[in-house]
Structures are given as C-alpha cells and as structure tokens.
Amino acid sequence: METSDYLRTVSALVLVLGLILGLLWLLRRIGVPGMVPTRQANRRLSVVESVALDARRRLVLVRRDGQEHLLLLGHTADLVVETGIDNGTAAPDQEDKG
C-alpha cells in the first residue's frame, strides 16, 4: 500500500467515528425514549460527594428530600455515619481577621 492509501483509510476511519459520536450526541440531546436515559428534574435521591478513604472504603454524602446522609461504604459492610444533616446552606466558620 502507498502512503495515499494509508492516509485515505485513516481519514475514512476518523470520519466514521466522528459521525457515530455526532449521532450519539444528537440522540442524547433529543432524548429518544429507551435509547439513551434522560435526566429527570424531580429526582429525590442524588450523590452529593464521594471520597475514597482507601482501597476498600468510601465515604459518600447522599441527599434525599433535602436532607443529607453520610454513608461509609466498605468491602464487607455499609454503615450510616450520620443522618439528617442540614443541606449544607450554612457557611463554614470564618476566623476574625481583626
């Protein structure tokens, strides 16, 4: 094969991959039912933040109906660390700069 054949093959591959990605993006934007899941505005449950403690444990802050719950997810067991946390609207303590 010559260089022009390689160039033509690579450019065709890039074009086809671009068309596939463009079609997937369009389907996601339109929200075709059953094809790509769409976001729901009235969701009651969401993961606010997640932090890995080590290879087996993870702290997860979950919001449900405006209240937050802190969960410790482990390899063998899960634990509710704190429940009924305020939704985080209070500002953290600030030091006086006087």
C-alpha positions in Angstrom: 0.0 0.0 0.0 1.1 3.5 -0.7 1.1 6.5 1.6 -2.0 7.9 0.0 -3.9 4.7 0.7 -3.0 4.8 4.4 -4.0 8.5 4.6 -7.3 7.7 2.9 -8.0 4.8 5.3 -7.2 6.8 8.4 -9.3 9.8 7.2 -12.2 7.5 6.5 -11.9 5.9 10.0 -11.9 9.4 11.6 -14.9 10.5 9.6 -16.9 7.4 10.5 -16.0 7.7 14.2 -17.0 11.4 14.1 -20.3 10.6 12.6 -21.0 7.9 15.2 -20.1 10.3 18.1 -22.2 13.0 16.5 -25.2 10.7 16.2 -24.9 9.6 19.9 -24.6 13.3 21.0 -27.7 14.1 19.0 -29.7 11.2 20.4 -28.7 12.3 23.9 -29.8 15.9 23.2 -33.1 14.9 21.8 -33.7 12.2 24.5 -35.0 9.3 22.4 -37.0 7.1 24.9 -35.5 3.8 25.5 -32.3 4.6 23.6 -30.5 7.0 26.0 -31.6 7.8 29.5 -32.7 11.4 30.1 -32.2 13.4 33.2 -35.2 13.9 35.4 -35.7 17.3 37.1 -37.7 15.9 40.0 -35.2 13.3 41.3 -35.4 12.8 45.1 -32.1 11.0 45.5 -28.6 12.2 44.5 -25.0 11.6 45.4 -23.6 15.0 46.5 -20.0 13.9 47.1 -17.8 10.8 47.3 -14.4 10.4 48.8 -12.2 7.2 48.7 -10.6 6.6 52.1 -8.6 3.6 51.0 -8.8 0.7 48.5 -11.9 -0.8 50.2 -13.7 2.1 51.9 -15.5 5.1 50.6 -17.4 8.0 52.3 -20.5 9.0 50.4 -22.7 12.0 51.0 -26.2 11.3 49.8 -29.1 13.9 49.5 -32.6 12.6 49.9 -35.6 15.0 50.0 -33.4 18.0 51.0 -31.6 16.1 53.8 -28.1 14.7 53.6 -26.9 11.4 54.9 -23.2 10.4 55.4 -22.5 6.7 54.5 -19.4 4.7 54.9 -19.4 2.0 52.2 -17.0 -0.8 52.7 -16.0 -4.1 51.2 -18.0 -6.2 53.6 -20.4 -3.9 55.3 -22.0 -0.4 54.9 -22.6 2.0 57.8 -24.6 5.1 58.3 -22.3 7.5 59.9 -24.6 10.5 60.3 -28.2 11.1 59.2 -30.4 14.2 58.9 -27.6 16.5 58.1 -28.7 20.0 57.1 -28.4 20.5 53.3 -25.2 22.5 53.6 -26.5 26.0 53.2 -24.8 27.3 56.4 -21.5 29.0 55.8 -18.4 27.5 57.4 -16.9 29.2 60.4 -14.7 32.1 59.4 -11.8 33.4 61.5 -11.8 37.0 62.5 -9.1 39.0 60.7 -9.0 41.9 63.1 
